[in-house]
Amino acid sequence: MRLRSYVKALDSLSRINLMHALQMGGSATVEQLAATTGLHANTTREHLKMLIAVGLVRADPILRGRRGRPALTYRAVMGQIVATGARQAEALDEHFGRCGFDATIAAGAGCVTVRDCPFARLSEGNPQVCEVHRTLIADALASSAGPLRAGELRRLVTEHECTLELVV
């Protein structure tokens, strides 16, 4: 997957809101997601296609035993960021690289410093942007063996830096 397509998928408040709804609520249909986010169902489908294309969302058919195309339910893909058996630092590097973050991981110090976030403007007044990324990081850490877990994300602790607490 190309970096640009991954960053582009997450550089939309509508797609961030869809990801946030799926991360918080589990699986949902297009109609449920449209109602939750305030988007039109057709717009919701288009945004979901992009999130599916980059591997952040999965669609599963709802089998009802009727003819025709089955309805779909969507869910955020958890832990897809790292290959099985990868170490936690590699999982973080992979996530930050895909998102275009300039990050310094200081596991011994218990934090990650992210500089010049490509989503900083989008996150102004939209805390769900940072929460979606914190959840993706938490999934990356949880899917690889190790003691670290994602803690509190502090947005713009300096003009160009955010920090994420790493907890054991």
C-alpha positions as CSV (number, residue, x, y, z in Angstrom):
1,M,0.0,0.0,0.0
2,R,1.3,3.4,-0.9
3,L,1.9,5.9,1.9
4,R,-0.1,8.6,0.0
5,S,-3.2,6.5,-0.2
6,Y,-3.2,5.7,3.5
7,V,-2.6,9.3,4.5
8,K,-5.3,10.4,2.0
9,A,-7.8,7.9,3.5
10,L,-7.3,9.4,7.0
11,D,-7.2,13.0,5.9
12,S,-10.9,13.5,5.8
13,L,-13.1,14.4,8.7
14,S,-15.9,12.3,7.3
15,R,-13.7,9.2,7.1
16,I,-12.2,9.9,10.5
17,N,-15.8,10.1,11.9
18,L,-16.7,6.8,10.2
19,M,-13.5,5.1,11.7
20,H,-14.3,6.6,15.1
21,A,-17.9,5.2,15.0
22,L,-16.6,1.8,14.0
23,Q,-13.8,1.8,16.7
24,M,-16.3,2.8,19.4
25,G,-19.3,0.9,18.4
26,G,-18.1,-2.3,16.7
27,S,-19.8,-3.3,13.5
28,A,-22.5,-1.3,11.7
29,T,-24.5,-1.1,8.5
30,V,-24.2,1.8,6.0
31,E,-27.6,3.1,7.3
32,Q,-26.4,3.1,10.9
33,L,-23.1,4.8,10.1
34,A,-24.9,7.4,8.0
35,A,-27.2,8.2,10.9
36,T,-24.3,8.3,13.3
37,T,-22.2,10.6,11.2
38,G,-24.9,12.7,9.5
39,L,-23.6,11.7,6.1
40,H,-25.9,10.5,3.2
41,A,-25.8,6.8,2.7
42,N,-24.2,7.0,-0.7
43,T,-21.5,9.3,0.6
44,T,-21.0,6.9,3.5
45,R,-20.5,4.0,1.0
46,E,-17.9,6.0,-1.0
47,H,-15.9,6.8,2.1
48,L,-16.1,3.2,3.3
49,K,-14.7,2.0,0.0
50,M,-11.6,4.1,0.5
51,L,-11.1,2.9,4.1
52,I,-11.5,-0.7,2.8
53,A,-9.0,-0.1,0.0
54,V,-6.3,0.8,2.5
55,G,-7.2,-2.0,4.9
56,L,-8.7,0.0,7.8
57,V,-12.2,-1.3,7.4
58,R,-13.7,-4.7,6.5
59,A,-17.1,-5.4,5.0
60,D,-19.0,-8.7,5.8
61,P,-22.2,-9.9,4.2
62,I,-25.3,-10.2,6.4
63,L,-26.7,-13.6,5.2
64,R,-30.5,-13.6,5.5
65,G,-31.3,-16.6,3.2
66,R,-32.9,-14.4,0.5
67,R,-32.1,-13.8,-3.1
68,G,-30.2,-10.8,-4.2
69,R,-27.1,-9.0,-3.0
70,P,-26.8,-9.3,0.8
71,A,-26.6,-6.2,3.0
72,L,-23.1,-5.5,4.5
73,T,-21.9,-4.8,7.9
74,Y,-18.7,-2.8,8.4
75,R,-16.1,-3.1,11.1
76,A,-12.7,-1.5,11.8
77,V,-9.9,-3.9,11.2
78,M,-7.9,-4.2,14.4
79,G,-4.3,-5.2,14.6
80,Q,-3.8,-5.3,10.9
81,I,-0.9,-2.9,11.0
82,V,1.7,-5.5,12.0
83,A,2.6,-9.0,10.9
84,T,2.3,-11.7,13.5
85,G,5.3,-11.9,15.8
86,A,6.6,-8.4,15.1
87,R,8.1,-6.5,18.0
88,Q,6.2,-3.5,19.4
89,A,8.8,-0.9,18.2
90,E,8.4,-2.3,14.7
91,A,4.7,-2.1,15.0
92,L,4.9,1.6,16.0
93,D,7.4,2.4,13.3
94,E,5.1,0.7,10.7
95,H,2.1,2.7,11.8
96,F,3.9,6.0,12.0
97,G,5.5,5.4,8.6
98,R,2.1,4.6,7.0
99,C,0.6,7.8,8.4
100,G,3.5,10.0,7.4
101,F,4.3,10.9,11.0
102,D,7.8,12.0,12.0
103,A,8.0,10.2,15.3
104,T,10.6,9.4,17.9
105,I,9.9,6.3,20.0
106,A,11.4,6.5,23.5
107,A,10.0,3.3,25.0
108,G,12.5,3.6,28.0
109,A,11.2,7.1,28.7
110,G,7.6,5.9,28.3
111,C,6.5,8.1,25.4
112,V,6.4,8.7,21.7
113,T,6.9,12.2,20.3
114,V,5.2,13.0,17.0
115,R,6.4,16.1,15.1
116,D,4.6,18.0,12.4
117,C,1.6,15.8,12.3
118,P,0.0,15.7,8.8
119,F,-3.4,15.7,10.4
120,A,-2.9,18.7,12.8
121,R,-5.1,21.0,10.9
122,L,-7.9,18.4,10.6
123,S,-7.7,17.7,14.3
124,E,-8.3,21.4,15.3
125,G,-11.7,21.2,17.1
126,N,-12.1,17.5,16.1
127,P,-10.7,15.4,19.0
128,Q,-11.9,12.2,17.2
129,V,-9.0,12.6,14.7
130,C,-6.4,12.1,17.5
131,E,-8.6,9.4,19.1
132,V,-8.7,7.4,15.9
133,H,-4.9,7.5,15.6
134,R,-4.5,6.6,19.3
135,T,-6.8,3.6,18.8
136,L,-4.8,2.5,15.7
137,I,-1.6,2.8,17.7
138,A,-3.2,0.8,20.6
139,D,-4.2,-1.9,18.2
140,A,-0.7,-2.1,16.7
141,L,0.8,-2.5,20.2
142,A,-1.8,-5.0,21.3
143,S,-1.3,-7.2,18.2
144,S,2.4,-7.7,18.8
145,A,4.0,-9.4,21.8
146,G,5.2,-7.0,24.5
147,P,4.3,-5.1,27.6
148,L,3.6,-1.6,26.1
149,R,0.1,-0.2,25.8
150,A,-1.0,3.2,24.4
151,G,-1.8,5.7,27.2
152,E,-2.8,9.3,27.0
153,L,-2.3,11.3,23.8
154,R,-1.5,14.9,24.4
155,R,-2.1,17.1,21.3
156,L,0.3,19.9,20.6
157,V,2.3,20.0,23.8
158,T,4.6,22.4,21.8
159,E,3.7,24.2,18.6
160,H,4.7,21.3,16.4
161,E,4.7,18.2,18.7
162,C,2.3,15.8,20.2
163,T,3.1,13.1,22.7
164,L,1.7,9.6,23.4
165,E,2.3,8.0,26.7
166,L,3.4,4.4,26.6
167,V,2.4,2.4,29.7
168,V,3.3,-1.1,30.9
